[in-house]
Amino acid sequence: MSHKARKRISLTLSQEALDALDVQAQASGLSRGQLIERLSLPPTQKAEGMLSGLIERLPVPLSITNKHHQIVVINQAWEALFGLQSIDVLGKSSAELFPAQVAEKVCAMNQQVLQTQQSVVFEEWFQQAKGQCCCRIIKFPLFDAVGNLEGIGGLLVDITESKEAMAALTRTEERFRQIVETANEGIWMIDANDQTTYLNQRMAEMLGCSIEEAYGRPSLEFTLPEDFEMIQQRLERRKQGKVENTDLRLKRYDGSTLWINSSSSPIYGPHQEYLGALAMITDISERKKAEDNLKESQSKLAALIDSLPGMAFTGECFYPWNMSYVSEGCLELTGYTSGELTDGSISFTLLVLYEDLQRVSQVINLAIECGEAYVIEYRIRTKTGQVRWLWEKARAVTDAEDNPLFIEGFITDITALKHVESELIDARNTALEANKLKSQFLANMSHEIRTPMNGVIGMTGLLLETALNPEQREYAQTVRVSGQSLLCLVNDILDFSKIEAGRLEFATVVFEVRQVVEEIVELLAAQAEAKKIILVCLVEANVPLRVSGDPGRLRQILINLIGNAVKFTTHGEVLVQVQTVFQDKDQVSLRFEVKDSGIGIGEEDCKSLFHPFFQADSSSTRRHGGTGLGLAISQQLTELMGGQITLKSTLGVGSTFEFTLAFGTVLQPEALILPVLHVLVACEHSANRLSLQGALKAFGMQVQLVSNGIEVQQFLTAQTFDLLFVEDTFGHPEGFTWLKQLKARSPALANLRLVVIHPFGSRVHGQSWMDVGVVASLSKPLVRHSQLVECLHRALGTVEVAGPVSSAHSNTKSSGLYRILVVEDNAVNQRVALRQLEKLGYRADLAANGLEALAACERSHYDLIFMDCQMPEMDGYEATAEIRRREGATQHIPIVAMTAHAMKGDREHCLAVGMDDYLAKPVKSEALRAVLKHWLTESTDLKRSERQASLAKIASVSDDKAKSIEKR
């Protein structure tokens, strides 16, 4: 502090200033009087110096402002509080040091002190180096020795901590208030005289009144008269310091009652005087209602259990499992009363027959150990000596640590059921024996029918390949069709029998959906062409090429549906459509639809159409034939595969059969890549156009459709096309002179390539087609994906066109050089097999049974053996096993079963005894040709030689090991 400043301090301090000196005096260990006396002893100038030193060392921030609002004195505490130095503060006003809002308030307080000459106290927030602080400021007047007002003193007390504590307390109180007000429980406070002093909103809702209406009312006003005594006792106990929790009824403001749970505790004053009580109230009306319902249910359940023809029980978890409770049914079940079984008079374990007791003990102990319920059947001896069969289901009840506490369960009498079960077992054994006889009968019937049918169909097929006049060919064709119809009848009956017996099984293999559908449509194409019916297959582009499932059963369903559609359609079309309805990474669902424009089915007949042996119209049966089993088998196959078949039909308009099946998804092959071409498709029938359009678009082609020759000329004149698919029904080759003339007039059409679409089984006309630019042909119906791919390659010139095949096989080894043995006992079937082989370019030796086959193999080496299975003296199974035994490890002759055994498991049996392949009679030429091609080709010879070399190597290693063992 400067000398000039100290010289001006000759003042009389106010009371506030003296209060500030008290703080300094206390810090010095002196009273205020002692301090003033000490300060007044020296001369005035010395006193002023001492006073200045005192102000400087005060721990409380102090400032002095003159009448012009300029700060003239500050002490060290003031400098520390605001982080300012004297040189930066003295002579300045508050407006120069503080923000405008703070400075304005400080100046106003200074002005008030100057005007009133009275002290003022106020609070203000200041910004300091460490952040915000709140100070309580005391402004007081300063007078000189004669009482003139000289300035304003200011003392600052830091109250930041108390302010923050107060704010925290306020927030805590607010949170507590919100908790209390929003609590789901009611809060009720009463004083020592039972008068209500506080309740929250939830408590008021329980009372059915407002908070104001409840204040001051005694709690006994809300008590039922019958509960007065109990409540008064509770009040007395609370005064004694007891904390209570009670369920009771509350009388609400409107007189209604409410079940509550009251948890109350006393409130005491600072001298342990009783001030009242605090109660937490919970509405338990729903709980009480549930308890009442539970009691009622338990009562009803107990009555129900007692009325059941059995016995409910609880018992111990250890032997002898004494029972602690049994229902009233025990008397009828055992002859003993519930008291006898629970009071120790008789143990239920003693009733169990000795032969069953060990088994019962093992089951119960294992169930308790595993913590699972158990079901067991055993016998007991009743009080009257009667033996009864009982069925018991029970479980062990455990505590939180899974320790068993007791067993609870139910026991019922199954003596009558055991008698019925014994009778059923006898009946089942009888039925199994009968079913076995039925299966043997079906197998024998299948064999006996197929054996002559092989001769009928085989010989007829051979006959049709000879030179016959038209009448003879018609008769032979009729015989073959009749034989095939009879064979279909046999197959339907056998399949239906297997389905009815629940013995039908399904395979899971990878196959091509399009190929299966196309093969069936192609199989029926000739029949459709003969009836002048348009048969079209549409496989949508979203159908995956390969799936996993049972292609044989799918083929069976489609053959029935498509065959019926062709059979009962006299004009128009049959449309087969396949599309994807759902697909994910594991499964794909495909919808198959067969739609025809045939005779249709009446609404009443639709309801029974899938019943076995049902025919919608007996006259139709006579005209078209059939067993009435095809649709029944198709429906059952569809359902067994997880699908459902539906029918929509209108009499005289046509029918639509639809079914959806799920298949497994598999890895798809790479898509075929072809150049993008502009293609014109000219077909008369819309179904053929759409079928070909969908197939071409799948290859990325741009396709335009036309329906007649005039439209062809218009499109060819107006646009440029790379390929023209044209139907030969537009006219004879001579009728295509317009196309030749059109190409001659327009040089742009000179390179147009044509693909002729012709009926199934017909031939394209050679040179006349070549003259107009035909480069490939495609037969109707347009279904075979592979044929379309080959046709496109031919049209684009990307593959060589194969020449005609001169014989059945193009092997390097002549067919006549192969040695084949046919083992067959039936004379007719011998002739059929030998003639079929001869037609395919092969010659064969003959053996009538297994013994003759073994003798023939001793005389000569054979490249292939066709083996019948059912023969006299030695059957095909025994003969095959003996041939394999004689061959050893270095030889292997392919043996193909050629048998009339075509029941389930026959193929597997043949392969299991050592045969390599299987053909079911009647044997079709196509199937026979495929087997010959597979087993008698150069590649197969190579595989056989490699296999023989591998077997020889294995045998050699085995010999070396044997010699090594001998040396040891």
Beta strands, then each sheet from edge to edge (+ up, - down):
strand 1: 11-12
strand 2: 62-66
strand 3: 71-74
strand 4: 120-128
strand 5: 131-144
strand 6: 149-158
strand 7: 186-191
strand 8: 196-199
strand 9: 244-251
strand 10: 257-268
strand 11: 274-283
strand 12: 310-315
strand 13: 323-326
strand 14: 374-381
strand 15: 387-398
strand 16: 404-413
strand 17: 509-512
strand 18: 534-539
strand 19: 546-549
strand 20: 573-583
strand 21: 587-596
strand 22: 644-650
strand 23: 654-665
strand 24: 678-682
strand 25: 702-706
strand 26: 723-727
strand 27: 753-758
strand 28: 774-779
strand 29: 820-823
strand 30: 844-847
strand 31: 864-867
strand 32: 895-899
strand 33: 917-920
sheet 1: 1+ 5- 4+
sheet 2: 1+ 5- 6+ 2- 3+
sheet 3: 8+ 7- 11+ 10- 9+
sheet 4: 13+ 12- 16+ 15- 14+
sheet 5: 17+ 19- 23+ 21- 20+ 18+
sheet 6: 17+ 19- 23+ 22-
sheet 7: 25+ 24+ 26+ 27+ 28+
sheet 8: 30+ 29+ 31+ 32+ 33+
end
